[in-house]
Amino acid sequence: MSDRELRPAGDTQVLASVSNAARVLKEFGRARTDLGVSDLARRLGLGKSTTHRLLHTLAVERLLDQDPESGRYRLSATVQELGTEVPVSSRTGWSPPAPRQEGSR
């Protein structure tokens, strides 16, 4: 099931640009390699200009790295660092925080 199928039709709370940025990051996770603008645009069905702007923005935010020689992009170490911050319970689904022990803060 695609991400688009998971969202209710006409959901006005979803920003298309953020949704597309998430799709870009997920595609790098699937590909497990570096990708160029044209290849990524084709994979996602986006225009090259839109894809380039998304990639550039994600690189500025340090979520992607760009190879200065080839111009291709890959996931950055920042993404891995963010992943290590995810609590184990969140990796398997939502679970409420553990109840506080008496006397702890």
Secondary structure, DSSP 4 states (H G I P E B T S, - for coil): --HHHHSPTT-TT--HHHHHHHHHHHHHHHH-S-B-HHHHHHHHT--HHHHHHHHHHHHHTTSEEE-TTT--EEE-HHHHHHHHTS-HHHHSS--PPPPPPTT--
